[in-house]
């Protein structure tokens, strides 16, 4: 991911008749990846793990996310009167 990018986190619990359907989604580093309403937002450079688990913590999944600098718009352009950003 790049800083400012958003991704939908589609979480599907199977089987449909599972006893514990309450899931918690958390980030190991909210300064890198923030989560709100199952939407991941890259807010800073670095790495974070996203954890999805049920209330008994018997079912767990981890997703590793790396956030890098957006390379677009970082190159300087030369014009007639010098450098422009």
Beta strands, then each sheet from edge to edge (+ up, - down):
strand 1: 6-8
strand 2: 23-27
strand 3: 33-36
strand 4: 39-42
strand 5: 46-54
strand 6: 60-67
strand 7: 77-79
strand 8: 82-84
sheet 1: 1+ 4- 3+
sheet 2: 2+ 5- 6+
sheet 3: 7+ 8-
end
